[in-house]
Amino acid sequence: MAKVIEYIWKIWLRPNFLTQDVENDYTGEVSTMGNTVRNEDIASRIVKERSELRYETILAILNERDSIVLESVLGGSSVQDGVVHIAPSVTGLWTGSERTVDPARQKPSVSISPTAALRDGLSNVKLEILGLKDSGAYIGLVTDAATKSVDGHVTPGGIIVISGDKLRIAPADDPEMGLFFVDEGGGKTAVTQISQNDPKRITALVPPLPAGTYTLQVITRFSNGYKLLKAARAIVYDTPLIVE
């Protein structure tokens, strides 16, 4: 009989920003300790387990596989491997007999679901609560004000609501401080229209960004009360924001 391996996910508790009228409910955040496994790590592990293939060969195969999966999904095909099933999908609704596509309402997307192997594996995962996460500065949730979506999709010219703690941009007259969208190449676009700038919430207008994936950053010296930090800190949202 095969030995069952048990895994432990360590969980931090954070306030649930989706239920703002309730003060004592929390969501769980898996503590990944900053670990993200990439193709380079997978290739190294395969080599370590005594594969006859060279690291460079394995990495090239993994990267080529990524290209084929990407091309297949963008071409409208589903892809299934041993871990997940990826299927093309569409967000948005059509009303009545309309037969046109409004890019602002209907968008191509993907749905990702676990395979039977992953679902079975999850039954061997135990959760361990670490406690309440340090209430330092962080972005907990970004909401598209028009659609109420929290999946990371934002619309240029639309309003987003950023919830968290110690977010206030201060000092407000310092051009180095602010709210920024950072593209995959590291280029920064500053948000110039902010209607609410509070410690727990920032409401802002998304600038005219080209399609792509962005990281949201708040740069501020705000700490508590009227005292400012000596140096600015960057508060980064963990979830990538997508402009289509």
Helices and strands as residue ranges (DSSP letters): E 7-15, E 26-30, H 39-48, H 55-74, E 79-80, E 84-91, E 107-114, H 116-122, E 125-132, E 138-144, E 159-165, E 178-183, E 188-190, E 194-197, E 201-205, E 212-224, E 227-236, E 241-243
